[in-house]
Amino acid sequence: MVEKQTHGELSQKTDEVGASEREPKRNLIASLAMTAIIMVIGMFLYEWLRQIIHPTVATWESHLVTIALASLLATVVAYFVLRKQNVLLQKTNKEIAAYKQAEEALRKAHEELERRVEERNAELVEVNKQLRGEIEGRNQAEEALNRQGDSEEKYRTILDSIEDAYYELDIAGNLTFSMTHCVK
């Protein structure tokens, strides 16, 4: 079944898809900024706690622990960022699929309308031919009646103007026509 959608609904979906394509870029930038902020805060907290808990730890040991902790923290934050990006990507893909589906439905509806218009035009051409034929036949019949009426009028005028009797007989000798004043 073809899904009926108005032009406004389709353009709204187009705008939504366009906005959703820009949204992942903004979200990625925001996520990266959030990651950097979390990393900086995490490292400050780590250094502060390290100085409170183990003030006698050597610098190189401190750097190794810092590197390990920073790597672990970056991995955890990257996991959450990528998971969020994946969700947004899936949402965007669904919206694009819906847009393509709407485009396909619109294309099919347009083809169906074109087919119907062609069928209707063919029907109208056929009906038009029939009507023209009927009109031509009626015009010919009207002309024949006019010719007959003209000749009948001439015939009546001639018969009315003669003073002698006029009558017609068929082959068998039966009277088929006579002037009314002759019958008396």
N, C-alpha and C positions, 0 to 999 in steps of 0.2 A: 504494500500500500504506500502510495506516495504521500509523504508528510507535507502538509500545506503550511507554508510560512510566508509571511508578508515580506516585502522589500525592507521595511523598517526592522523587522526581527533579524533578517540576514545582515543588514548593515550594523546592527547592534552586536551581533556575534562577531563580525569582522573587527569592530572596535575592541571588543573584549579580548579577542585573540591577539590583536596588535598590542594591547596593554599587557597581556600576559607574557608576550615575548620580551617586553622591556623589563618586566618585573623580575625575572631571574637575574639579570645583570645587576639591578639595584640590590637585590637580596644577596648576591655574591659579594658585592663591595661591602655591604653592611656586615655580612658574616665575617669577612676577612678583618675588618676594622675591629669587630667584637673580639675576634681571636687574638689580635695584637694587644688589645687592652687587657684581656684576661691573662695573657702571657706575662705582660709587664707587672700586673698586680700580683700574679702568682710568684714571680721571681722576687719581687720586693718582700712578700710575705715569707718566702723561703729564706732569704738572706736575713731578715729580721729574726725569724725563729732560730736559725742556725747560730746566730751570734748569741742569742739568749741561752740556748740549750748546750751548744758545744763551742765555747769561745776559743778553745785551744786547738781546734782542727787546723791542719796545715793548709796552705793556699792551694796546692795542687790537688789535694783530696777534696777540698771545697769545690774546686772547678769541676772535677769529675762528677761529684754528686749533683752539682748544678746542671751540668750537661745532661746527665741521666734524667733528672727530674724535669728539665725543660723539654726533653724529647718525649717523655711520657705525657706531660701536660699537652704538648703540641699534638700528639697522636690522638688523645681523647677529644680535644677541641676539634681537630680535623674530622674525626669520626662524626661528631654531631653536625658539623657544618655540611659534610658530604651527604649525610642522611637527609638533612633538610633540603639540600639542593636536589637530591633524588626525588623527594616528594614533589617539589615544585616542577621538576622536569616531567614527571608522570602527569601532573595536572595539566601542564602545557601541552603535552602530547595528546591528552584526551580532548582538550579544547580544539586543537588543530584537527584531530580526527572528526570531531563534531562539525567543524567548519567545512571540511572537505565533504562530509556526508550531506550537509545542507546545500553545498554547491552542486553536488551530484543530483540531489532531489530537485533542485531548481532547474538544472539542465534537463532532467527527464520530464518535468512538468512543462517546460518550454517546448520540448520536442513533441509532447502529447498535444499541446495547444496548436502547434504548427500543423500536425497531422490532421487534427479536427478541422482547422481552417481550410486545408486543402480539400478534405472530403466535402465540406459544406460548399466550397466554391465549385467543385465538380457537380454537385447536386444542383446548385443554382444555375450553372451553365446549361445543364440538361433541361431543367424546367423552363429556362429562358428560351431555348430552342423550341420546346413544345408550344409555349405561348406565342412565339413568333409564327409558328406554323398555323396555330388556331386563328391568329389575327389575319394572316394571309388568306386562309380559307374563308373567313367571314367577309373580308374585303371583296374577294372574288364573288361570293354569293350576293353581296350587296350590289355589286356592279351588274351582275346578271339580273337581279330583281329590278334595278333601275332601267336596264335595257328593255326588259320585258314590260315594265310599266310604261316606258316611252312608246314602245311599239303598240301596246294595248290601247294607250291613249290615242295614238294616230288612227288605229283601227276603228275605235269608237267614234272619233270625229268624222272619219270617212263615212261610216254607216249612218250616222245622224244627218249627214249632209245630203245623202242621196234620197230621191223621192220614190224610186222603184222599190220593189220587194227584194229582199236578199235572204237566202237561206242556204244551209249546208247539209249534205247527206253523206252518210258513211258508205262503204262499199256495198253493204247489204241493203241500202236504200232507206235506212232509218234517218229521221230528221235529227241532226246533232246541234244545229244552231239556226235561229231565225230571228228576224227583227220583230220587236214586239208589236209594231203597228201592222205587220203583215199577218199576224196570227189572228187577228180580229176578224 
